[in-house]
Amino acid sequence: MGFGQAISAGFANYFNFKSRASRSEYWYFILFLVIVTIVLWIVDIAINGPNEVFLLNSIFSLATFIPSLSVFVRRLHDIGRSGWYVLLGLIPLVGIIILIYWACQPSTPQQNEYGPVSA
């Protein structure tokens, strides 16, 4: 899956917490979020100064919270894990490390309980 396709799939599956997302779909979507966040951060600093509220960045973060959560849950499904494991992120440091490790794992090559192999 390419960069543009991953972004489209991320927003097209806004509230889809049931299927699977390939490794490339997940990481390209995260790359998109990082790039836009950095650009909006620079624009916010240019408009408001370095010590003000980052309004554009805050709006973007709120608008993309659900899609980023859904693509991560679908990524967990792709490796055969329950989406509830996303709550491991609430454990400081260790939970984040485990989730990043799992996000880097290859997809389950066959159909699993969450659906067929993702594209």
SVG drawing of the C-alpha trace seen along z (x, -y; Angstrom):
<svg xmlns="http://www.w3.org/2000/svg" viewBox="-17 -36 27 55">
<polyline fill="none" stroke="black" stroke-width="0.4" points="0.0,0.0 1.3,-3.4 1.4,-6.7 -1.7,-8.2 -3.6,-4.9 -2.8,-4.6 -4.0,-8.1 -7.2,-7.5 -7.7,-4.1 -7.1,-5.7 -9.8,-8.3 -12.2,-6.0 -12.1,-3.6 -12.6,-6.4 -14.8,-4.3 -13.7,-0.8 -12.4,1.0 -13.1,4.5 -10.9,5.3 -7.1,5.4 -4.5,2.8 -1.2,3.8 2.1,2.6 2.6,0.2 -0.9,-1.2 -0.2,-1.9 3.2,-3.4 2.4,-5.5 -0.6,-6.9 1.7,-7.7 4.2,-9.4 1.4,-11.5 0.3,-12.5 3.9,-13.4 4.5,-15.5 1.3,-17.5 1.9,-18.0 5.4,-19.4 4.1,-21.7 1.2,-22.9 3.6,-23.4 5.8,-25.7 2.7,-27.6 1.4,-28.0 4.8,-29.4 4.9,-31.8 1.4,-33.1 1.3,-33.1 4.9,-33.0 6.7,-30.2 4.9,-30.7 1.3,-30.7 -1.3,-28.0 -0.9,-25.8 -4.4,-26.1 -4.0,-24.6 -2.1,-21.7 -4.6,-21.1 -7.5,-21.1 -5.7,-18.6 -4.9,-16.3 -8.5,-16.2 -9.7,-15.6 -7.3,-12.7 -7.5,-11.1 -10.2,-8.6 -8.7,-7.6 -5.3,-7.1 -6.8,-5.0 -8.8,-2.9 -5.8,-2.3 -3.8,-1.1 -6.5,1.2 -6.7,2.6 -2.9,3.0 -3.2,5.0 -5.9,7.2 -3.5,7.7 -1.0,9.4 -3.7,11.5 -4.1,9.4 -7.2,7.8 -7.7,4.1 -8.0,3.8 -4.2,4.1 -4.1,0.5 -4.7,-0.2 -1.2,1.0 -0.2,-2.5 -1.5,-3.7 1.4,-2.0 4.3,-4.4 7.3,-3.6 6.9,0.2 3.4,0.2 4.5,-2.1 7.6,0.0 5.5,3.1 3.0,1.4 5.7,0.1 7.3,3.6 3.9,5.1 3.3,2.4 6.6,3.4 5.7,7.1 4.8,8.7 1.2,9.4 -0.3,12.8 -0.1,14.4 -3.5,16.2 -7.0,15.2 -7.6,14.7 -10.6,14.0 -10.5,10.3 -10.8,10.9 -8.8,11.8 -5.2,10.7 -5.0,7.0 -3.8,5.5"/>
</svg>
